[in-house]
Amino acid sequence: MTAATGTAPPPWAGAATPRTPGEALALLADRRATGALHGPLGSLHLVDGRVAAAQSSRAPGLADLLIGCGRITPEDWAELLRIHGPRSRVGEALVERRLLTRGELELGHLGTLFDASFFVLADPGGGVWRFEADARHWLGPVADVDPARIRREVARRRRLLDGIWPWGQLDTAPVRPVEHVRRASHRPSGRRRRELLDHADGRRTPADLARLLGRSGFGVTADVRRLAAAGLLDAPLPADVPRPPEVPTAARVPEVSPTAVPAPEVPPPVTSGPAGGLHRRIPGASLRGAGLPGAPVTADPAAARTGTPAGGTPAGTDTGTDAGTDAPTRSERPPTTAAAHPLTVPDPDIALLTRVRDLLEARL
């Protein structure tokens, strides 16, 4: 890295110039410096040698999450920043106005801090770095983190990405799904990855998708590499990585016409269990009364195929009971999906648990 020159000497004056942003951060922590370390992809704000805030162009910030989930409008956020930003009281103002609870503010702040710190410190391009002494962040004091912990987390996340797909150009290039991914038979498993493919238009980068979907920049970057490793993205193949195996044509699931739905198979005959015991449940058996106490048991498979129960009464004969009623089926209504971001949940307890879950998922 290259340190920018200025009127004030840098904190590492008189010592060896740091070679990486991580080394500069460690030196600032040793000297309990207060200020902002600016780099090509963002900045880290320190208070007494501890990282109190971070921001990067590659990761959504707290403002992006709040505006994206509708907690605050862009106009109200600009006004809040104009009034309370110079005094570093934006965080306190969010709690005072009941836009966030204290727990939501801390979780959102720590999530964005680790997210932005990864991109700031993992930048392989080097560039010019400068330290602005006594600079304060507009959010104010919320929670700070030991720089050594941040450096360990950055190294862990870098190893995780390289283990998924060792090609860093994917992190900044537009996401382009391959053509066959649009077909239902080739859709990937997992709501998060399907959501990424649905919004990838060949122009949006992982950072753009993270802001659009209200997700962490690192989480989206990891999912993009997983999609590339699965052969679902149009990306060059690294020389030292084997190509994903192609699915043979004969092994692919044939597309079935919706008008040619085969009739369901009749379950095998079920015999009654021992007296006083539990009846054995046959996997895949329907709920027409098979194995249930007091229900007629079909002993003849031919009778089951013709609809004639073991008593001689043909199916369809009016016996006063609805013998032809089908088994109950699951509702066709799709399940209700979870909120896109915990800040959209009105219940603060559920929002807290959702945010903890998302932070844990980011470490997978």
MARGU-764987 format. One record per residue (C-alpha): residue number from 1; residue in three letters; x, y, z. Coordinates in nm, 3 decimals, m for minus. Each point is the difference from the previous one (the first is absolute). Example, Ala and Ser with C-alpha at 12.3 -4.5 7.8 and 13.67 -1.06 7.14 Angstrom:
2
{site 1,"ala",{1.230,m0.450,0.780}},
{site 2,"ser",{0.137,0.344,m0.066}},
END
This chain:
364
{site 1,"met",{0.000,0.000,0.000}},
{site 2,"thr",{0.103,0.362,m0.050}},
{site 3,"ala",{m0.048,0.254,0.276}},
{site 4,"ala",{m0.123,0.341,m0.105}},
{site 5,"thr",{0.211,0.294,0.100}},
{site 6,"gly",{m0.141,0.304,0.179}},
{site 7,"thr",{0.077,0.276,0.246}},
{site 8,"ala",{m0.037,m0.227,0.305}},
{site 9,"pro",{0.234,m0.298,0.027}},
{site 10,"pro",{m0.171,m0.341,m0.016}},
{site 11,"pro",{m0.027,m0.206,0.321}},
{site 12,"trp",{0.267,m0.238,m0.129}},
{site 13,"ala",{0.257,0.280,m0.047}},
{site 14,"gly",{0.339,m0.115,0.123}},
{site 15,"ala",{m0.089,m0.368,m0.048}},
{site 16,"ala",{m0.007,m0.230,m0.299}},
{site 17,"thr",{m0.275,0.091,m0.245}},
{site 18,"pro",{m0.282,m0.258,0.016}},
{site 19,"arg",{m0.016,m0.221,m0.307}},
{site 20,"thr",{m0.368,m0.092,0.027}},
{site 21,"pro",{m0.313,0.168,0.139}},
{site 22,"gly",{m0.011,m0.267,0.270}},
{site 23,"glu",{0.346,0.096,0.120}},
{site 24,"ala",{m0.099,0.368,0.004}},
{site 25,"leu",{m0.307,m0.086,0.206}},
{site 26,"ala",{0.209,m0.199,0.248}},
{site 27,"leu",{0.245,0.290,0.039}},
{site 28,"leu",{m0.285,0.248,0.057}},
{site 29,"ala",{m0.144,m0.234,0.264}},
{site 30,"asp",{0.334,m0.022,0.181}},
{site 31,"arg",{0.019,0.378,0.014}},
{site 32,"arg",{m0.366,0.035,0.105}},
{site 33,"ala",{m0.061,0.239,m0.285}},
{site 34,"thr",{m0.330,0.179,m0.063}},
{site 35,"gly",{m0.096,0.090,m0.353}},
{site 36,"ala",{m0.086,m0.150,m0.339}},
{site 37,"leu",{0.216,m0.226,m0.217}},
{site 38,"his",{m0.105,0.065,m0.361}},
{site 39,"gly",{0.070,m0.238,m0.287}},
{site 40,"pro",{m0.112,m0.064,m0.358}},
{site 41,"leu",{m0.307,m0.204,0.100}},
{site 42,"gly",{m0.107,0.177,0.318}},
{site 43,"ser",{0.109,0.110,0.343}},
{site 44,"leu",{0.032,m0.123,0.357}},
{site 45,"his",{m0.076,0.233,0.292}},
{site 46,"leu",{0.193,m0.056,0.321}},
{site 47,"val",{m0.053,0.125,0.354}},
{site 48,"asp",{0.290,m0.059,0.240}},
{site 49,"gly",{0.138,m0.270,m0.228}},
{site 50,"arg",{m0.327,m0.197,m0.037}},
{site 51,"val",{m0.209,m0.013,m0.317}},
{site 52,"ala",{m0.324,0.189,0.063}},
{site 53,"ala",{m0.140,0.014,m0.356}},
{site 54,"ala",{0.077,m0.102,m0.357}},
{site 55,"gln",{m0.141,0.079,m0.341}},
{site 56,"ser",{0.073,m0.129,m0.348}},
{site 57,"ser",{m0.135,0.046,m0.350}},
{site 58,"arg",{m0.025,m0.380,m0.028}},
{site 59,"ala",{m0.227,m0.053,0.303}},
{site 60,"pro",{m0.343,0.145,0.087}},
{site 61,"gly",{0.007,0.234,0.297}},
{site 62,"leu",{m0.253,0.056,0.274}},
{site 63,"ala",{m0.167,0.273,m0.205}},
{site 64,"asp",{m0.048,m0.239,m0.295}},
{site 65,"leu",{m0.166,m0.258,0.225}},
{site 66,"leu",{m0.230,0.249,0.172}},
{site 67,"ile",{m0.110,0.164,m0.323}},
{site 68,"gly",{m0.031,m0.332,m0.182}},
{site 69,"cys",{m0.234,m0.152,0.258}},
{site 70,"gly",{m0.211,0.314,0.033}},
{site 71,"arg",{0.093,0.099,0.353}},
{site 72,"ile",{0.091,0.349,m0.120}},
{site 73,"thr",{m0.031,0.194,m0.325}},
{site 74,"pro",{0.306,0.134,m0.185}},
{site 75,"glu",{m0.113,0.355,0.073}},
{site 76,"asp",{m0.038,m0.064,0.374}},
{site 77,"trp",{0.338,m0.173,0.011}},
{site 78,"ala",{0.170,0.294,m0.172}},
{site 79,"glu",{m0.162,0.237,0.249}},
{site 80,"leu",{0.104,m0.221,0.293}},
{site 81,"leu",{0.357,m0.011,m0.126}},
{site 82,"arg",{0.008,0.376,m0.054}},
{site 83,"ile",{m0.118,0.079,0.352}},
{site 84,"his",{0.170,m0.269,0.209}},
{site 85,"gly",{0.292,m0.107,m0.220}},
{site 86,"pro",{0.239,0.286,0.087}},
{site 87,"arg",{m0.045,m0.080,0.370}},
{site 88,"ser",{0.031,m0.380,m0.051}},
{site 89,"arg",{m0.347,m0.063,0.144}},
{site 90,"val",{m0.180,m0.180,m0.285}},
{site 91,"gly",{m0.011,m0.328,0.192}},
{site 92,"glu",{m0.147,0.164,0.309}},
{site 93,"ala",{m0.255,0.185,m0.214}},
{site 94,"leu",{m0.116,m0.327,m0.160}},
{site 95,"val",{m0.073,m0.145,0.345}},
{site 96,"glu",{m0.157,0.319,0.134}},
{site 97,"arg",{m0.239,0.018,m0.296}},
{site 98,"arg",{m0.083,m0.371,0.047}},
{site 99,"leu",{0.109,m0.083,m0.351}},
{site 100,"leu",{0.220,m0.275,0.150}},
{site 101,"thr",{0.032,m0.169,0.334}},
{site 102,"arg",{0.339,0.003,0.168}},
{site 103,"gly",{0.049,m0.369,m0.080}},
{site 104,"glu",{m0.088,0.048,m0.366}},
{site 105,"leu",{0.241,0.291,m0.025}},
{site 106,"glu",{0.289,m0.198,0.150}},
{site 107,"leu",{m0.062,m0.309,m0.213}},
{site 108,"gly",{m0.042,0.200,m0.318}},
{site 109,"his",{0.309,0.204,0.076}},
{site 110,"leu",{0.221,m0.301,0.078}},
{site 111,"gly",{m0.122,m0.185,m0.308}},
{site 112,"thr",{0.082,0.290,m0.231}},
{site 113,"leu",{0.330,0.062,0.182}},
{site 114,"phe",{0.133,m0.354,m0.061}},
{site 115,"asp",{m0.143,0.002,m0.353}},
{site 116,"ala",{0.171,0.324,m0.102}},
{site 117,"ser",{0.323,m0.085,0.185}},
{site 118,"phe",{0.044,m0.312,m0.209}},
{site 119,"phe",{m0.001,0.191,m0.328}},
{site 120,"val",{0.214,0.285,0.135}},
{site 121,"leu",{0.273,m0.228,0.137}},
{site 122,"ala",{m0.017,m0.279,m0.259}},
{site 123,"asp",{0.060,0.237,m0.293}},
{site 124,"pro",{0.277,m0.164,m0.209}},
{site 125,"gly",{0.054,0.306,m0.216}},
{site 126,"gly",{0.203,0.199,0.252}},
{site 127,"gly",{m0.040,0.366,m0.084}},
{site 128,"val",{0.049,0.312,0.209}},
{site 129,"trp",{m0.096,0.001,0.367}},
{site 130,"arg",{m0.014,0.297,0.233}},
{site 131,"phe",{m0.083,0.054,0.365}},
{site 132,"glu",{m0.222,0.289,0.108}},
{site 133,"ala",{0.067,0.069,0.366}},
{site 134,"asp",{m0.288,0.073,0.241}},
{site 135,"ala",{m0.266,m0.064,m0.266}},
{site 136,"arg",{m0.332,m0.116,0.147}},
{site 137,"his",{m0.267,m0.211,m0.166}},
{site 138,"trp",{m0.348,0.148,m0.043}},
{site 139,"leu",{m0.170,m0.299,0.169}},
{site 140,"gly",{0.159,0.065,0.339}},
{site 141,"pro",{0.097,m0.251,0.268}},
{site 142,"val",{m0.198,m0.324,m0.034}},
{site 143,"ala",{0.240,m0.295,0.028}},
{site 144,"asp",{0.371,m0.043,m0.074}},
{site 145,"val",{0.210,m0.305,m0.090}},
{site 146,"asp",{0.358,m0.104,0.069}},
{site 147,"pro",{0.205,0.042,m0.324}},
{site 148,"ala",{0.164,m0.340,0.054}},
{site 149,"arg",{m0.341,m0.164,m0.010}},
{site 150,"ile",{m0.085,0.181,m0.322}},
{site 151,"arg",{0.325,m0.112,m0.161}},
{site 152,"arg",{m0.070,m0.363,0.096}},
{site 153,"glu",{m0.352,0.023,m0.141}},
{site 154,"val",{0.125,0.152,m0.325}},
{site 155,"ala",{0.255,m0.282,m0.039}},
{site 156,"arg",{m0.269,m0.263,0.075}},
{site 157,"arg",{m0.240,0.145,m0.256}},
{site 158,"arg",{0.272,0.020,m0.264}},
{site 159,"arg",{0.083,m0.369,0.054}},
{site 160,"leu",{m0.368,m0.085,m0.021}},
{site 161,"leu",{m0.041,0.176,m0.336}},
{site 162,"asp",{0.313,m0.161,m0.143}},
{site 163,"gly",{m0.123,m0.339,0.112}},
{site 164,"ile",{m0.331,0.051,m0.180}},
{site 165,"trp",{0.138,0.125,m0.333}},
{site 166,"pro",{0.350,0.153,m0.023}},
{site 167,"trp",{m0.067,0.270,m0.256}},
{site 168,"gly",{m0.024,0.349,0.148}},
{site 169,"gln",{m0.116,0.168,m0.321}},
{site 170,"leu",{m0.350,m0.129,0.072}},
{site 171,"asp",{m0.022,0.238,0.297}},
{site 172,"thr",{m0.006,0.310,m0.220}},
{site 173,"ala",{m0.126,m0.126,m0.338}},
{site 174,"pro",{m0.367,0.013,m0.107}},
{site 175,"val",{m0.186,m0.318,0.090}},
{site 176,"arg",{m0.107,m0.184,m0.317}},
{site 177,"pro",{m0.202,m0.322,0.044}},
{site 178,"val",{0.033,m0.265,m0.268}},
{site 179,"glu",{m0.302,m0.044,m0.224}},
{site 180,"his",{m0.121,m0.340,0.121}},
{site 181,"val",{m0.029,0.128,0.359}},
{site 182,"arg",{m0.324,0.173,m0.098}},
{site 183,"arg",{m0.169,m0.339,m0.039}},
{site 184,"ala",{m0.175,m0.141,0.303}},
{site 185,"ser",{0.189,m0.332,m0.019}},
{site 186,"his",{0.335,0.179,0.045}},
{site 187,"arg",{m0.095,0.235,0.281}},
{site 188,"pro",{0.241,m0.014,0.296}},
{site 189,"ser",{m0.112,m0.095,0.348}},
{site 190,"gly",{m0.037,0.273,0.259}},
{site 191,"arg",{m0.209,0.316,m0.006}},
{site 192,"arg",{0.300,0.231,0.026}},
{site 193,"arg",{0.174,m0.132,m0.311}},
{site 194,"arg",{m0.320,m0.012,m0.204}},
{site 195,"glu",{m0.064,0.361,0.099}},
{site 196,"leu",{0.346,0.098,m0.120}},
{site 197,"leu",{m0.054,m0.165,m0.338}},
{site 198,"asp",{m0.341,0.163,m0.037}},
{site 199,"his",{0.152,0.349,0.040}},
{site 200,"ala",{0.326,m0.060,m0.189}},
{site 201,"asp",{m0.038,0.174,m0.337}},
{site 202,"gly",{0.359,m0.003,m0.126}},
{site 203,"arg",{0.060,0.357,0.116}},
{site 204,"arg",{m0.032,m0.017,0.379}},
{site 205,"thr",{0.313,m0.084,0.200}},
{site 206,"pro",{m0.012,m0.185,0.334}},
{site 207,"ala",{0.013,0.338,0.177}},
{site 208,"asp",{m0.299,0.122,m0.203}},
{site 209,"leu",{m0.196,m0.317,0.081}},
{site 210,"ala",{0.083,0.032,0.370}},
{site 211,"arg",{m0.145,0.352,0.014}},
{site 212,"leu",{m0.301,m0.098,m0.211}},
{site 213,"leu",{m0.086,m0.301,0.219}},
{site 214,"gly",{0.099,0.155,0.334}},
{site 215,"arg",{0.257,m0.269,0.075}},
{site 216,"ser",{0.361,0.005,0.114}},
{site 217,"gly",{0.262,0.054,m0.267}},
{site 218,"phe",{0.206,m0.296,0.116}},
{site 219,"gly",{m0.303,m0.231,0.007}},
{site 220,"val",{m0.090,0.088,m0.359}},
{site 221,"thr",{0.363,m0.036,m0.109}},
{site 222,"ala",{0.018,m0.349,0.153}},
{site 223,"asp",{m0.326,m0.104,m0.167}},
{site 224,"val",{0.124,0.129,m0.336}},
{site 225,"arg",{0.312,m0.215,0.032}},
{site 226,"arg",{m0.214,m0.301,0.096}},
{site 227,"leu",{m0.212,0.052,m0.311}},
{site 228,"ala",{0.315,0.018,m0.212}},
{site 229,"ala",{0.135,m0.318,0.157}},
{site 230,"ala",{m0.327,m0.173,m0.089}},
{site 231,"gly",{0.034,0.108,m0.363}},
{site 232,"leu",{m0.303,0.231,0.014}},
{site 233,"leu",{0.182,0.322,m0.094}},
{site 234,"asp",{0.163,0.103,m0.324}},
{site 235,"ala",{0.350,0.048,0.139}},
{site 236,"pro",{0.348,m0.097,m0.125}},
{site 237,"leu",{0.136,m0.316,0.154}},
{site 238,"pro",{0.323,0.034,0.202}},
{site 239,"ala",{0.284,m0.210,m0.137}},
{site 240,"asp",{0.051,m0.197,0.323}},
{site 241,"val",{m0.366,m0.079,0.061}},
{site 242,"pro",{m0.167,m0.306,m0.160}},
{site 243,"arg",{m0.306,0.071,m0.206}},
{site 244,"pro",{m0.329,m0.104,0.164}},
{site 245,"pro",{m0.122,m0.328,m0.149}},
{site 246,"glu",{m0.274,0.029,m0.258}},
{site 247,"val",{m0.325,m0.179,0.079}},
{site 248,"pro",{m0.056,m0.276,m0.263}},
{site 249,"thr",{m0.302,0.049,m0.219}},
{site 250,"ala",{m0.146,m0.336,0.100}},
{site 251,"ala",{0.034,0.085,0.369}},
{site 252,"arg",{m0.183,0.328,m0.020}},
{site 253,"val",{m0.354,0.014,0.129}},
{site 254,"pro",{m0.240,m0.004,m0.296}},
{site 255,"glu",{m0.243,0.285,m0.024}},
{site 256,"val",{m0.355,m0.135,0.044}},
{site 257,"ser",{m0.288,0.169,m0.170}},
{site 258,"pro",{m0.256,0.132,0.250}},
{site 259,"thr",{m0.276,m0.172,m0.200}},
{site 260,"ala",{0.162,m0.341,0.021}},
{site 261,"val",{0.005,m0.058,0.372}},
{site 262,"pro",{0.013,m0.374,0.083}},
{site 263,"ala",{m0.254,m0.144,0.238}},
{site 264,"pro",{0.128,m0.051,0.354}},
{site 265,"glu",{0.099,m0.351,0.091}},
{site 266,"val",{m0.221,m0.193,0.239}},
{site 267,"pro",{0.180,m0.060,0.331}},
{site 268,"pro",{0.065,m0.360,0.100}},
{site 269,"pro",{m0.254,m0.176,0.217}},
{site 270,"val",{0.030,0.063,0.370}},
{site 271,"thr",{m0.073,m0.257,0.265}},
{site 272,"ser",{m0.117,0.079,0.345}},
{site 273,"gly",{0.257,0.009,0.276}},
{site 274,"pro",{m0.013,m0.198,0.321}},
{site 275,"ala",{m0.285,0.063,0.235}},
{site 276,"gly",{0.067,0.288,0.231}},
{site 277,"gly",{0.311,0.112,m0.192}},
{site 278,"leu",{0.070,0.285,m0.236}},
{site 279,"his",{m0.075,m0.051,m0.367}},
{site 280,"arg",{0.299,0.008,m0.229}},
{site 281,"arg",{0.012,0.299,m0.233}},
{site 282,"ile",{0.096,m0.078,m0.359}},
{site 283,"pro",{0.211,0.277,m0.157}},
{site 284,"gly",{m0.190,0.159,m0.287}},
{site 285,"ala",{m0.331,m0.152,0.100}},
{site 286,"ser",{m0.304,0.222,m0.043}},
{site 287,"leu",{m0.225,0.111,0.283}},
{site 288,"arg",{m0.312,m0.179,m0.126}},
{site 289,"gly",{m0.014,m0.204,0.319}},
{site 290,"ala",{0.277,m0.252,m0.062}},
{site 291,"gly",{0.119,m0.133,0.328}},
{site 292,"leu",{m0.233,0.224,0.202}},
{site 293,"pro",{m0.215,m0.153,0.273}},
{site 294,"gly",{m0.351,m0.078,m0.115}},
{site 295,"ala",{0.079,0.049,m0.369}},
{site 296,"pro",{m0.060,m0.276,m0.257}},
{site 297,"val",{0.317,m0.178,m0.102}},
{site 298,"thr",{0.047,m0.087,m0.365}},
{site 299,"ala",{0.137,m0.351,m0.019}},
{site 300,"asp",{m0.037,m0.057,m0.376}},
{site 301,"pro",{0.226,0.208,m0.226}},
{site 302,"ala",{m0.235,m0.058,m0.292}},
{site 303,"ala",{m0.284,0.145,0.202}},
{site 304,"ala",{0.216,0.303,0.077}},
{site 305,"arg",{0.065,0.056,m0.371}},
{site 306,"thr",{m0.368,m0.033,m0.097}},
{site 307,"gly",{m0.125,0.204,0.293}},
{site 308,"thr",{m0.195,m0.296,0.148}},
{site 309,"pro",{0.061,m0.035,0.374}},
{site 310,"ala",{0.033,m0.339,0.164}},
{site 311,"gly",{m0.366,m0.050,0.058}},
{site 312,"gly",{m0.134,m0.006,m0.352}},
{site 313,"thr",{m0.148,0.350,m0.014}},
{site 314,"pro",{0.122,0.172,m0.317}},
{site 315,"ala",{0.145,0.346,0.023}},
{site 316,"gly",{m0.244,0.271,m0.101}},
{site 317,"thr",{m0.304,m0.180,0.152}},
{site 318,"asp",{m0.200,0.234,0.218}},
{site 319,"thr",{0.032,m0.148,0.346}},
{site 320,"gly",{m0.073,0.317,0.192}},
{site 321,"thr",{0.367,0.082,0.057}},
{site 322,"asp",{0.247,0.189,m0.217}},
{site 323,"ala",{0.229,m0.293,m0.073}},
{site 324,"gly",{0.157,0.165,m0.305}},
{site 325,"thr",{0.138,0.304,0.180}},
{site 326,"asp",{0.367,0.051,m0.080}},
{site 327,"ala",{0.264,0.034,0.264}},
{site 328,"pro",{0.067,0.349,0.132}},
{site 329,"thr",{0.280,0.178,m0.182}},
{site 330,"arg",{0.232,0.281,0.095}},
{site 331,"ser",{m0.106,0.356,m0.064}},
{site 332,"glu",{0.098,0.142,m0.338}},
{site 333,"arg",{0.071,0.336,0.157}},
{site 334,"pro",{0.377,0.063,0.016}},
{site 335,"pro",{0.147,0.029,0.347}},
{site 336,"thr",{0.055,0.343,0.143}},
{site 337,"thr",{0.363,0.098,m0.045}},
{site 338,"ala",{0.210,0.166,0.265}},
{site 339,"ala",{0.076,0.369,m0.009}},
{site 340,"ala",{0.280,0.108,m0.233}},
{site 341,"his",{0.181,0.163,0.289}},
{site 342,"pro",{m0.049,m0.011,0.378}},
{site 343,"leu",{m0.059,0.375,0.008}},
{site 344,"thr",{m0.331,m0.059,m0.182}},
{site 345,"val",{m0.135,m0.206,0.291}},
{site 346,"pro",{m0.206,0.212,0.242}},
{site 347,"asp",{0.068,m0.229,0.297}},
{site 348,"pro",{0.346,0.091,0.138}},
{site 349,"asp",{0.054,m0.348,0.149}},
{site 350,"ile",{m0.061,m0.171,m0.334}},
{site 351,"ala",{0.215,0.260,m0.174}},
{site 352,"leu",{0.283,m0.073,0.244}},
{site 353,"leu",{m0.018,m0.375,m0.059}},
{site 354,"thr",{m0.020,0.047,m0.377}},
{site 355,"arg",{0.306,0.221,0.000}},
{site 356,"val",{0.193,m0.253,0.211}},
{site 357,"arg",{m0.096,m0.272,m0.248}},
{site 358,"asp",{0.122,0.211,m0.295}},
{site 359,"leu",{0.330,0.071,0.175}},
{site 360,"leu",{0.049,m0.371,0.065}},
{site 361,"glu",{m0.081,m0.082,m0.363}},
{site 362,"ala",{0.268,0.244,m0.112}},
{site 363,"arg",{0.259,m0.207,0.191}},
{site 364,"leu",{m0.090,m0.325,m0.178}},
END
